Structure formats: C-alpha cells, structure tokens
Amino acid sequence: MIEWVPAEFGGRLRAVEAKTRTLITDEEKFTADVANVIPDKQAGRIAQSAGLADKTGWCPINPKTFESSLVPDIHVVGDSIDPGDMSKSAYSANSQARVCADAVGAALTGGAPKPGKLENICYFLAARDHGLKTGGTYQAKDGKLAGVTGFISQVGEDDVTRKATADEGDAWYKAVTKEMFG
Ligand SMILES: Cc1cc2nc3c(=O)[nH]c(=O)nc-3n(C[C@H](O)[C@H](O)[C@H](O)COP(=O)(O)OP(=O)(O)OC[C@H]3O[C@@H](n4cnc5c(N)ncnc54)[C@H](O)[C@@H]3O)c2cc1C
C-alpha cells in the first residue's frame, strides 16, 4: 500500500537522518525500513555551472528562440528548460530543437525567426496493441510557452482506436530515432 503525502499537505522533505532512517517533512517525521530519497529534479550540472539555470534550478529561455534569458547567444532546449505549459518529453525536446535551429539560423544570417510550431505527444502502451496518448500544441505567449490545444485518450475507446494509437506511437518512435541517429 502506498500513501502519497503531497508537498502542499506537509509532504515536502526537509531533512534526512540516515542513521535513524528518519525522513523529516514540514509537519511530520517518518521512520522507514527502506527509504528511496529522490532529490528535487533540476537542470544538469553542466547547465548550472554555465550560469544557465536560475534559482528554480531550471534554465529560463526566450520561448520564441530558446535563447537563454541569462546568457546571450546560448540556446537551451529539452528537459533543462522551464517549459511553461509544455511537458518535458523527447517529443517536446525534438519539437523545440526545430524551432531553436531555425532561430539560430536566423540569428546567424541576420533574419527574423519564423513563428515556430511546437507540439508534444506522449504515448503509453498499456498492453500489446493498446495505446493511449496525451499531448497538445504550444506557442510563445507573454514570455512563456503557453498551451494552445490539448487532447487525451478517452475512457472507453474501442480496440481499433487503441491499436491505431499503439501503431502511431511505434511509428513516431521509429521516425524520430531514424531522424536523429540515422
Ligand atoms: C523512464 C522514462 C521514460 C520516458 N518516456 C518517454 C516517451 O515515451 N516519450 C517521450 O517523448 N519522452 C519520454 N521520456 C522523456 C525523455 O527521455 C526526455 O524528455 C528527453 O530525453 C529529454 O531530452 P534532453 O536532450 O533534453 O535531455 P537528455 O536526453 O537527458 O540528454 C542530455 C544528455 O546530456 C549528456 N550530458 C550531461 N552532462 C554532460 C556533460 N558535462 N558533457 C557531455 N554530455 C553531458 C547526458 O549524458 C545526456 O545524454 C522518458 C523519460 C524517462 C526517464
């Protein structure tokens, strides 16, 4: 049985006493037989040491060009950025990279970057031929990546739809890995 204590209800971990196997949160102390402590996620060390991350631990960017807001002429895409409404995924990182590449090209040639089309789809395979997906489209708005449209697989979809989603996920994976690695 798992009891999840969300951060807003006192679950935020403040300290760990390894000797007594005690986890100290805002409101309680938990003693565990085995504790798997996972620190808050943040941008990788290389991004931090390059001065690209702010106090949130993530890299702020201009959402139109993916240029760092902190270090001029450095562009950041993928898991390290603060992505606003956009999910962190390989699909998102790939989509961001296309817009970013265009913006870098424009910066080098003195042109204006085209407004980029940003999208994400996350596929889940619950069983063979039983695919689910969620995703959306995004655009730069008010200095952030803002959601424009969104979708999610519906409860009660028939087998044909689930298989079509599974096939779509397979096709995406094959296409994106071929595109990246040849
Ligand atoms: C279990 C799991 C399942 C996932 N499933 C999906 C999925 O189904 N679909 C999907 O779209 N996304 C999925 N994701 C998310 C996806 O993997 C990430 O969003 C994506 O890999 C982010 O890409 P990135 O290039 O930003 O970072 P990364 O893929 O983490 O690449 C960063 C790279 O930088 C390298 N690096 C770090 N420091 C240095 C350094 N100092 N010098 C040189 N290299 C360095 C690292 O070794 C790493 O290879 C999944 C993630 C996990 C963990």
Ligand as a Chemical Component Dictionary entry (heavy atoms), coordinates in Angstrom:
data_LIG
# 
_chem_comp.id                   LIG 
_chem_comp.type                 NON-POLYMER 
_chem_comp.pdbx_formal_charge   0 
_chem_comp.three_letter_code    LIG 
# 
loop_
_chem_comp_atom.comp_id 
_chem_comp_atom.atom_id 
_chem_comp_atom.alt_atom_id 
_chem_comp_atom.type_symbol 
_chem_comp_atom.charge 
_chem_comp_atom.model_Cartn_x 
_chem_comp_atom.model_Cartn_y 
_chem_comp_atom.model_Cartn_z 
_chem_comp_atom.pdbx_ordinal 
LIG C1  C1  C 0 11.656 6.294  -17.929 1  
LIG C2  C2  C 0 11.431 7.417  -18.906 2  
LIG C3  C3  C 0 10.548 7.218  -19.964 3  
LIG C4  C4  C 0 10.318 8.245  -20.888 4  
LIG N1  N1  N 0 9.446  8.013  -21.924 5  
LIG C5  C5  C 0 9.266  8.967  -22.867 6  
LIG C6  C6  C 0 8.411  8.726  -24.004 7  
LIG O1  O1  O 0 7.798  7.669  -24.135 8  
LIG N2  N2  N 0 8.270  9.721  -24.905 9  
LIG C7  C7  C 0 8.933  10.894 -24.793 10 
LIG O2  O2  O 0 8.785  11.747 -25.681 11 
LIG N3  N3  N 0 9.769  11.157 -23.743 12 
LIG C8  C8  C 0 9.943  10.222 -22.772 13 
LIG N4  N4  N 0 10.777 10.461 -21.690 14 
LIG C9  C9  C 0 11.381 11.791 -21.525 15 
LIG C10 C10 C 0 12.621 11.951 -22.410 16 
LIG O3  O3  O 0 13.515 10.879 -22.200 17 
LIG C11 C11 C 0 13.307 13.272 -22.071 18 
LIG O4  O4  O 0 12.346 14.318 -22.013 19 
LIG C12 C12 C 0 14.343 13.612 -23.152 20 
LIG O5  O5  O 0 15.338 12.608 -23.189 21 
LIG C13 C13 C 0 14.985 14.984 -22.884 22 
LIG O6  O6  O 0 15.989 15.190 -23.818 23 
LIG P1  P1  P 0 17.193 16.152 -23.499 24 
LIG O7  O7  O 0 18.060 16.124 -24.729 25 
LIG O8  O8  O 0 16.680 17.443 -23.002 26 
LIG O9  O9  O 0 17.960 15.503 -22.248 27 
LIG P2  P2  P 0 18.697 14.094 -22.161 28 
LIG O10 O10 O 0 18.064 13.073 -23.059 29 
LIG O11 O11 O 0 18.777 13.796 -20.700 30 
LIG O12 O12 O 0 20.131 14.393 -22.769 31 
LIG C14 C14 C 0 21.110 15.111 -22.056 32 
LIG C15 C15 C 0 22.443 14.469 -22.422 33 
LIG O13 O13 O 0 23.496 15.293 -21.955 34 
LIG C16 C16 C 0 24.504 14.447 -21.509 35 
LIG N5  N5  N 0 25.388 15.227 -20.615 36 
LIG C17 C17 C 0 25.136 15.678 -19.369 37 
LIG N6  N6  N 0 26.201 16.355 -18.881 38 
LIG C18 C18 C 0 27.129 16.349 -19.864 39 
LIG C19 C19 C 0 28.440 16.896 -19.959 40 
LIG N7  N7  N 0 29.005 17.593 -18.963 41 
LIG N8  N8  N 0 29.127 16.683 -21.114 42 
LIG C20 C20 C 0 28.554 15.992 -22.136 43 
LIG N9  N9  N 0 27.313 15.453 -22.088 44 
LIG C21 C21 C 0 26.620 15.636 -20.977 45 
LIG C22 C22 C 0 23.781 13.324 -20.809 46 
LIG O14 O14 O 0 24.598 12.170 -20.692 47 
LIG C23 C23 C 0 22.613 13.093 -21.768 48 
LIG O15 O15 O 0 22.918 12.154 -22.782 49 
LIG C24 C24 C 0 11.006 9.460  -20.758 50 
LIG C25 C25 C 0 11.905 9.648  -19.702 51 
LIG C26 C26 C 0 12.117 8.648  -18.786 52 
LIG C27 C27 C 0 13.096 8.861  -17.661 53 
# 
loop_
_chem_comp_bond.comp_id 
_chem_comp_bond.atom_id_1 
_chem_comp_bond.atom_id_2 
_chem_comp_bond.value_order 
_chem_comp_bond.pdbx_ordinal 
LIG C1  C2  SING 1  
LIG C2  C3  SING 2  
LIG C2  C26 DOUB 3  
LIG C3  C4  DOUB 4  
LIG C4  N1  SING 5  
LIG C4  C24 SING 6  
LIG N1  C5  DOUB 7  
LIG C5  C6  SING 8  
LIG C5  C8  SING 9  
LIG C6  O1  DOUB 10 
LIG C6  N2  SING 11 
LIG N2  C7  SING 12 
LIG C7  O2  DOUB 13 
LIG C7  N3  SING 14 
LIG N3  C8  DOUB 15 
LIG C8  N4  SING 16 
LIG N4  C9  SING 17 
LIG N4  C24 SING 18 
LIG C9  C10 SING 19 
LIG C10 O3  SING 20 
LIG C10 C11 SING 21 
LIG C11 O4  SING 22 
LIG C11 C12 SING 23 
LIG C12 O5  SING 24 
LIG C12 C13 SING 25 
LIG C13 O6  SING 26 
LIG O6  P1  SING 27 
LIG P1  O7  DOUB 28 
LIG P1  O8  SING 29 
LIG P1  O9  SING 30 
LIG O9  P2  SING 31 
LIG P2  O10 DOUB 32 
LIG P2  O11 SING 33 
LIG P2  O12 SING 34 
LIG O12 C14 SING 35 
LIG C14 C15 SING 36 
LIG C15 O13 SING 37 
LIG C15 C23 SING 38 
LIG O13 C16 SING 39 
LIG C16 N5  SING 40 
LIG C16 C22 SING 41 
LIG N5  C17 SING 42 
LIG N5  C21 SING 43 
LIG C17 N6  DOUB 44 
LIG N6  C18 SING 45 
LIG C18 C19 SING 46 
LIG C18 C21 DOUB 47 
LIG C19 N7  SING 48 
LIG C19 N8  DOUB 49 
LIG N8  C20 SING 50 
LIG C20 N9  DOUB 51 
LIG N9  C21 SING 52 
LIG C22 O14 SING 53 
LIG C22 C23 SING 54 
LIG C23 O15 SING 55 
LIG C24 C25 DOUB 56 
LIG C25 C26 SING 57 
LIG C26 C27 SING 58 
# 
